Amino acid sequence: EGLFRISGERTEISALKELFDNYNEGERDLSRYNIHAICGVLKLWLRELPESLMTFDLYDTIVRLERDNPDDKLDQYAAMIPKIGCNRPTLDYLMRFLSKLCENSTVNKMSASNASIVFGPTLIRARVETIETTLNSPIVNSAVQVLIE
């Protein structure tokens, strides 16, 4: 349950993806699309990025930080942000959006925890997926929850 947890129709998501891939300045009306398809195309776009917004090089550092859980965790995350380079504006915008989304969780059923489960695996991923990285999913989700909150 939750706005981003309910799948949109594959055909609508594909149509939206094509619309965005062939972006035309005049085409901005998304009102004819189901909200879950719109959410789905955002998730798809993030999944298809060649590298996650929190870059591959930060994966091990983030996992270690979440495991160690130091008192200055927020400061350490803040220090990482400049290291993501050109991804920073997109990550900043997405985190502000998710934070705002979670403020309305009573309506959209998307708490920070729920949003982190949806977006964690696409925002923070290892260069190579292994069983260990799969087992680290709750750790990664926890990191994204910190960023959202």
GROMACS elastic network, one bead per residue, 0.5 to 0.9 nm:
[ bonds ]
;  ai    aj funct       b0    kb
    1     4     6  0.82787   500
    1     5     6  0.58359   500
    1     6     6  0.63710   500
    1   108     6  0.88482   500
    1   109     6  0.66103   500
    1   110     6  0.82798   500
    1   114     6  0.89958   500
    2     5     6  0.50409   500
    2     6     6  0.63501   500
    2   105     6  0.84530   500
    2   107     6  0.89753   500
    2   108     6  0.57700   500
    2   110     6  0.52446   500
    2   111     6  0.85479   500
    2   114     6  0.76443   500
    2   115     6  0.86932   500
    3     6     6  0.61215   500
    3     7     6  0.88922   500
    3    35     6  0.80367   500
    3    36     6  0.67752   500
    3    39     6  0.75577   500
    3   108     6  0.53887   500
    3   109     6  0.64124   500
    3   110     6  0.63740   500
    4     7     6  0.73724   500
    4    36     6  0.67475   500
    4    39     6  0.57375   500
    4    40     6  0.72134   500
    4    43     6  0.83127   500
    4   108     6  0.87277   500
    4   109     6  0.89216   500
    4   110     6  0.74407   500
    4   114     6  0.87979   500
    4   115     6  0.75262   500
    4   118     6  0.70287   500
    5    36     6  0.84136   500
    5    39     6  0.88047   500
    5    40     6  0.89352   500
    5   110     6  0.84393   500
    5   114     6  0.82546   500
    5   115     6  0.84718   500
    5   118     6  0.67964   500
    6    36     6  0.63674   500
    6    39     6  0.88219   500
    6    40     6  0.85888   500
    7    10     6  0.83359   500
    7    36     6  0.59795   500
    7    37     6  0.71251   500
    7    39     6  0.82533   500
    7    40     6  0.65176   500
    8    11     6  0.86021   500
    8    12     6  0.72013   500
    8    13     6  0.66952   500
    8    34     6  0.72569   500
    8    35     6  0.76775   500
    8    38     6  0.75947   500
    8    39     6  0.74967   500
    8    40     6  0.58053   500
    8    41     6  0.86051   500
    9    12     6  0.53868   500
    9    13     6  0.62561   500
    9    14     6  0.86707   500
    9    34     6  0.83935   500
    9    36     6  0.77624   500
    9    37     6  0.60827   500
    9    40     6  0.84739   500
   10    13     6  0.50765   500
   10    14     6  0.61002   500
   10    15     6  0.85941   500
   10    37     6  0.76685   500
   10    40     6  0.85932   500
   11    14     6  0.50887   500
   11    15     6  0.61737   500
   11    16     6  0.86490   500
   11    37     6  0.87845   500
   12    16     6  0.61390   500
   12    17     6  0.84989   500
   12    33     6  0.70862   500
   12    34     6  0.78024   500
   12    37     6  0.58931   500
   12    38     6  0.83733   500
   12    41     6  0.88791   500
   13    16     6  0.50993   500
   13    17     6  0.60596   500
   13    18     6  0.85866   500
   13    33     6  0.89049   500
   13    36     6  0.87094   500
   13    37     6  0.50471   500
   13    38     6  0.69123   500
   13    39     6  0.86993   500
   13    40     6  0.62285   500
   13    41     6  0.54463   500
   13    44     6  0.85107   500
   14    17     6  0.50005   500
   14    18     6  0.61757   500
   14    19     6  0.85539   500
   14    37     6  0.88243   500
   14    41     6  0.77663   500
   15    18     6  0.51484   500
   15    19     6  0.61796   500
   15    20     6  0.87456   500
   16    20     6  0.62005   500
   16    21     6  0.84514   500
   16    30     6  0.86642   500
   16    33     6  0.81708   500
   16    37     6  0.77504   500
   16    38     6  0.72817   500
   16    41     6  0.66855   500
   17    20     6  0.51672   500
   17    21     6  0.59432   500
   17    22     6  0.84913   500
   17    41     6  0.61818   500
   17    42     6  0.89142   500
   17    44     6  0.84925   500
   17    45     6  0.81302   500
   18    22     6  0.60358   500
   18    23     6  0.82021   500
   19    22     6  0.53230   500
   19    23     6  0.58002   500
   19    24     6  0.80132   500
   19    27     6  0.82781   500
   20    24     6  0.80547   500
   23    26     6  0.86199   500
   23    27     6  0.73756   500
   24    27     6  0.55463   500
   24    28     6  0.82961   500
   25    28     6  0.73514   500
   26    29     6  0.87443   500
   27    30     6  0.83738   500
   29    32     6  0.75771   500
   29    33     6  0.89947   500
   30    33     6  0.56038   500
   30    34     6  0.85421   500
   30    35     6  0.89189   500
   30    38     6  0.80954   500
   31    34     6  0.76878   500
   31    35     6  0.85197   500
   33    36     6  0.83809   500
   33    37     6  0.66880   500
   33    38     6  0.69083   500
   34    37     6  0.53112   500
   34    38     6  0.65781   500
   34    39     6  0.88478   500
   35    38     6  0.50395   500
   35    39     6  0.62157   500
   35    40     6  0.84654   500
   36    40     6  0.59147   500
   36    41     6  0.86354   500
   37    41     6  0.61843   500
   37    42     6  0.87273   500
   38    41     6  0.53058   500
   38    42     6  0.66089   500
   38    43     6  0.89032   500
   39    42     6  0.53092   500
   39    43     6  0.64303   500
   39    44     6  0.86926   500
   40    43     6  0.51144   500
   40    44     6  0.60386   500
   40    45     6  0.85507   500
   41    45     6  0.60180   500
   41    46     6  0.86059   500
   42    45     6  0.51193   500
   42    46     6  0.63464   500
   42    47     6  0.86705   500
   43    46     6  0.52352   500
   43    47     6  0.62009   500
   43    48     6  0.86843   500
   43   118     6  0.82607   500
   43   119     6  0.75025   500
   43   122     6  0.78997   500
   44    47     6  0.50300   500
   44    48     6  0.61128   500
   44    49     6  0.87653   500
   45    48     6  0.51982   500
   45    49     6  0.64319   500
   46    49     6  0.54501   500
   46    52     6  0.73266   500
   46    53     6  0.81169   500
   46   119     6  0.85302   500
   46   122     6  0.60269   500
   46   123     6  0.73264   500
   47    50     6  0.82849   500
   47    51     6  0.88199   500
   47    52     6  0.78038   500
   47   121     6  0.85088   500
   47   122     6  0.54265   500
   47   123     6  0.83181   500
   48    51     6  0.83083   500
   48    52     6  0.88609   500
   48   122     6  0.88014   500
   49    52     6  0.63072   500
   49    53     6  0.81997   500
   49   122     6  0.87298   500
   51    54     6  0.80928   500
   51    55     6  0.62107   500
   51    56     6  0.67220   500
   51   123     6  0.88543   500
   51   125     6  0.80822   500
   51   127     6  0.78922   500
   52    55     6  0.53350   500
   52    56     6  0.67598   500
   52    87     6  0.87220   500
   52   121     6  0.88842   500
   52   122     6  0.61579   500
   52   123     6  0.51062   500
   52   124     6  0.57909   500
   52   125     6  0.61733   500
   52   126     6  0.85157   500
   53    56     6  0.85912   500
   53    84     6  0.71524   500
   53    87     6  0.55433   500
   53    88     6  0.76677   500
   53    90     6  0.77240   500
   53    91     6  0.63066   500
   53   122     6  0.80254   500
   53   123     6  0.53348   500
   53   124     6  0.69375   500
   53   125     6  0.89351   500
   54    57     6  0.82512   500
   54    58     6  0.65360   500
   54    59     6  0.75156   500
   54    80     6  0.89233   500
   54    81     6  0.82545   500
   54    83     6  0.87474   500
   54    84     6  0.60855   500
   54    87     6  0.76135   500
   54    88     6  0.86154   500
   54    91     6  0.79255   500
   54   123     6  0.57878   500
   54   124     6  0.52909   500
   54   125     6  0.77318   500
   55    58     6  0.55498   500
   55    59     6  0.69677   500
   55    83     6  0.83251   500
   55    84     6  0.60053   500
   55    85     6  0.89402   500
   55    87     6  0.83316   500
   55   123     6  0.83268   500
   55   124     6  0.70412   500
   55   125     6  0.76536   500
   55   126     6  0.83484   500
   55   127     6  0.87413   500
   56    59     6  0.53468   500
   56    60     6  0.82682   500
   56   124     6  0.74263   500
   56   125     6  0.62381   500
   56   126     6  0.52754   500
   56   127     6  0.53288   500
   56   128     6  0.89625   500
   57    60     6  0.72384   500
   57    61     6  0.80005   500
   57   126     6  0.79692   500
   57   127     6  0.80113   500
   58    61     6  0.52538   500
   58    62     6  0.60571   500
   58    63     6  0.86639   500
   58    80     6  0.78809   500
   58    83     6  0.83102   500
   58    84     6  0.83268   500
   58   124     6  0.81802   500
   58   125     6  0.88769   500
   58   126     6  0.85054   500
   59    62     6  0.52592   500
   59    63     6  0.62749   500
   59    64     6  0.86320   500
   59   124     6  0.63822   500
   59   125     6  0.62168   500
   59   126     6  0.56544   500
   59   127     6  0.83069   500
   59   140     6  0.86138   500
   60    63     6  0.51706   500
   60    64     6  0.60633   500
   60    65     6  0.84709   500
   60   126     6  0.78162   500
   61    64     6  0.51502   500
   61    65     6  0.60213   500
   61    66     6  0.86471   500
   62    65     6  0.50157   500
   62    66     6  0.61966   500
   62    67     6  0.85877   500
   62    77     6  0.81571   500
   62   124     6  0.84317   500
   62   139     6  0.86072   500
   62   140     6  0.75282   500
   62   143     6  0.71484   500
   63    66     6  0.52367   500
   63    67     6  0.61918   500
   63    68     6  0.86390   500
   63   136     6  0.74496   500
   63   139     6  0.62907   500
   63   140     6  0.65508   500
   63   143     6  0.79923   500
   64    67     6  0.50785   500
   64    68     6  0.60453   500
   64    69     6  0.83296   500
   65    68     6  0.52254   500
   65    69     6  0.58136   500
   65    70     6  0.71543   500
   65    73     6  0.69824   500
   65    76     6  0.82000   500
   65    77     6  0.87407   500
   65   143     6  0.86273   500
   66    69     6  0.50520   500
   66    70     6  0.81001   500
   66    73     6  0.79970   500
   66   139     6  0.62497   500
   66   140     6  0.78800   500
   66   142     6  0.73231   500
   66   143     6  0.64805   500
   67    70     6  0.87137   500
   67   139     6  0.73320   500
   69    72     6  0.83151   500
   69    73     6  0.64881   500
   70    73     6  0.53374   500
   70    74     6  0.89749   500
   71    74     6  0.81028   500
   71    75     6  0.89607   500
   72    75     6  0.53093   500
   72    76     6  0.63262   500
   72    77     6  0.88264   500
   73    76     6  0.50567   500
   73    77     6  0.62544   500
   73    78     6  0.86287   500
   74    77     6  0.50925   500
   74    78     6  0.61646   500
   74    79     6  0.86344   500
   74   146     6  0.78403   500
   74   147     6  0.84515   500
   75    79     6  0.62187   500
   75    80     6  0.87779   500
   76    79     6  0.50125   500
   76    80     6  0.64295   500
   77    80     6  0.50798   500
   77    81     6  0.66240   500
   77   143     6  0.89792   500
   77   146     6  0.89887   500
   77   147     6  0.80540   500
   78    81     6  0.54664   500
   78    82     6  0.80053   500
   79    82     6  0.66945   500
   79    83     6  0.78811   500
   80    83     6  0.53388   500
   80    84     6  0.71673   500
   81    84     6  0.56784   500
   81    85     6  0.78560   500
   81    88     6  0.67720   500
   82    85     6  0.59021   500
   82    88     6  0.71611   500
   83    88     6  0.85128   500
   84    87     6  0.56215   500
   84    88     6  0.58720   500
   84    91     6  0.89735   500
   85    88     6  0.58022   500
   85    89     6  0.88219   500
   86    89     6  0.70008   500
   86    90     6  0.81533   500
   87    90     6  0.55030   500
   87    91     6  0.60956   500
   87    92     6  0.85648   500
   88    91     6  0.50935   500
   88    92     6  0.59280   500
   88    93     6  0.84942   500
   89    92     6  0.50803   500
   89    93     6  0.61105   500
   89    94     6  0.85189   500
   90    93     6  0.51845   500
   90    94     6  0.60518   500
   90    95     6  0.85370   500
   91    94     6  0.50601   500
   91    95     6  0.59992   500
   91    96     6  0.85043   500
   91   123     6  0.85785   500
   92    95     6  0.52549   500
   92    96     6  0.62157   500
   92    97     6  0.85882   500
   93    96     6  0.51832   500
   93    97     6  0.61204   500
   93    98     6  0.86248   500
   94    98     6  0.60669   500
   94    99     6  0.84544   500
   94   148     6  0.89521   500
   95    98     6  0.50470   500
   95    99     6  0.59525   500
   95   100     6  0.84832   500
   95   144     6  0.89506   500
   95   147     6  0.68440   500
   95   148     6  0.54731   500
   95   149     6  0.86527   500
   96    99     6  0.50701   500
   96   100     6  0.61591   500
   96   101     6  0.84849   500
   96   148     6  0.74127   500
   97   100     6  0.51510   500
   97   101     6  0.60337   500
   97   102     6  0.86268   500
   97   148     6  0.88461   500
   98   102     6  0.60730   500
   98   103     6  0.86195   500
   98   110     6  0.88437   500
   98   112     6  0.77893   500
   98   115     6  0.72672   500
   98   148     6  0.62473   500
   98   149     6  0.88548   500
   99   102     6  0.51714   500
   99   103     6  0.64302   500
   99   111     6  0.89879   500
   99   112     6  0.73701   500
   99   147     6  0.87759   500
   99   148     6  0.52500   500
   99   149     6  0.63105   500
  100   103     6  0.51348   500
  100   104     6  0.70760   500
  101   104     6  0.56003   500
  101   105     6  0.68485   500
  101   108     6  0.77713   500
  101   110     6  0.69476   500
  101   111     6  0.80920   500
  101   112     6  0.86942   500
  101   115     6  0.88503   500
  102   106     6  0.85615   500
  102   108     6  0.80612   500
  102   109     6  0.80990   500
  102   110     6  0.54899   500
  102   112     6  0.57193   500
  102   114     6  0.88660   500
  102   115     6  0.77117   500
  102   148     6  0.84188   500
  102   149     6  0.86777   500
  103   106     6  0.81566   500
  103   110     6  0.85817   500
  103   111     6  0.77297   500
  103   112     6  0.87591   500
  104   107     6  0.56710   500
  104   108     6  0.62703   500
  104   109     6  0.78095   500
  104   110     6  0.75784   500
  104   111     6  0.81779   500
  105   108     6  0.50004   500
  105   111     6  0.52399   500
  105   112     6  0.84613   500
  106   109     6  0.56470   500
  106   110     6  0.78131   500
  106   111     6  0.83087   500
  107   110     6  0.82224   500
  108   111     6  0.84864   500
  109   114     6  0.79439   500
  110   113     6  0.77439   500
  110   114     6  0.54080   500
  110   115     6  0.57821   500
  111   114     6  0.50245   500
  111   115     6  0.60918   500
  111   116     6  0.84657   500
  112   115     6  0.50576   500
  112   116     6  0.60045   500
  112   117     6  0.86606   500
  112   144     6  0.85154   500
  112   145     6  0.55637   500
  112   146     6  0.84020   500
  112   148     6  0.63162   500
  112   149     6  0.66451   500
  113   116     6  0.51400   500
  113   117     6  0.64309   500
  113   118     6  0.89117   500
  113   141     6  0.77721   500
  113   142     6  0.77267   500
  113   144     6  0.86361   500
  113   145     6  0.58529   500
  114   117     6  0.52634   500
  114   118     6  0.65819   500
  114   119     6  0.88387   500
  114   145     6  0.86046   500
  115   118     6  0.51244   500
  115   119     6  0.60185   500
  115   120     6  0.78746   500
  115   141     6  0.86860   500
  115   144     6  0.83791   500
  115   145     6  0.74620   500
  115   148     6  0.83249   500
  116   119     6  0.51349   500
  116   121     6  0.83835   500
  116   140     6  0.83460   500
  116   142     6  0.69344   500
  116   143     6  0.80608   500
  116   144     6  0.53030   500
  116   145     6  0.51074   500
  116   146     6  0.87978   500
  116   148     6  0.78079   500
  117   120     6  0.55590   500
  117   121     6  0.74648   500
  117   137     6  0.84745   500
  117   138     6  0.79412   500
  117   140     6  0.88079   500
  117   141     6  0.55266   500
  117   142     6  0.84497   500
  117   144     6  0.84094   500
  117   145     6  0.84495   500
  118   121     6  0.72162   500
  118   122     6  0.81051   500
  118   141     6  0.83287   500
  119   122     6  0.54641   500
  119   123     6  0.60200   500
  119   124     6  0.85023   500
  119   141     6  0.76511   500
  119   144     6  0.74894   500
  120   123     6  0.53256   500
  120   124     6  0.59890   500
  120   125     6  0.82222   500
  120   137     6  0.75434   500
  120   138     6  0.85417   500
  120   140     6  0.57713   500
  120   142     6  0.79419   500
  120   143     6  0.77230   500
  120   144     6  0.55534   500
  120   145     6  0.80807   500
  121   124     6  0.57278   500
  121   125     6  0.60415   500
  121   137     6  0.67335   500
  121   140     6  0.69452   500
  121   141     6  0.71208   500
  122   125     6  0.63999   500
  123   140     6  0.87620   500
  123   144     6  0.77046   500
  124   140     6  0.65104   500
  124   141     6  0.85219   500
  124   143     6  0.86393   500
  124   144     6  0.79609   500
  125   128     6  0.82337   500
  125   129     6  0.78142   500
  125   133     6  0.78992   500
  125   140     6  0.80946   500
  126   129     6  0.60843   500
  126   130     6  0.85915   500
  126   133     6  0.69334   500
  128   133     6  0.83386   500
  129   132     6  0.79989   500
  129   133     6  0.59172   500
  129   134     6  0.72275   500
  130   133     6  0.51783   500
  130   134     6  0.63491   500
  130   135     6  0.86705   500
  131   134     6  0.50478   500
  131   135     6  0.62197   500
  131   136     6  0.86591   500
  132   136     6  0.62237   500
  132   137     6  0.89946   500
  133   137     6  0.66857   500
  134   137     6  0.54294   500
  134   138     6  0.87692   500
  135   138     6  0.73574   500
  135   139     6  0.84373   500
  136   139     6  0.52215   500
  136   140     6  0.62635   500
  136   141     6  0.86538   500
  137   140     6  0.50513   500
  137   141     6  0.60370   500
  137   142     6  0.85233   500
  138   142     6  0.61110   500
  138   143     6  0.87034   500
  139   142     6  0.50757   500
  139   143     6  0.64236   500
  139   144     6  0.88767   500
  140   143     6  0.51047   500
  140   144     6  0.64190   500
  140   145     6  0.86857   500
  141   144     6  0.51243   500
  141   145     6  0.61655   500
  141   146     6  0.87348   500
  142   145     6  0.50073   500
  142   146     6  0.63756   500
  142   147     6  0.88143   500
  143   146     6  0.51718   500
  143   147     6  0.64717   500
  143   148     6  0.88160   500
  144   148     6  0.61620   500
  144   149     6  0.86035   500
  145   148     6  0.50697   500
  145   149     6  0.61098   500
  146   149     6  0.52639   500
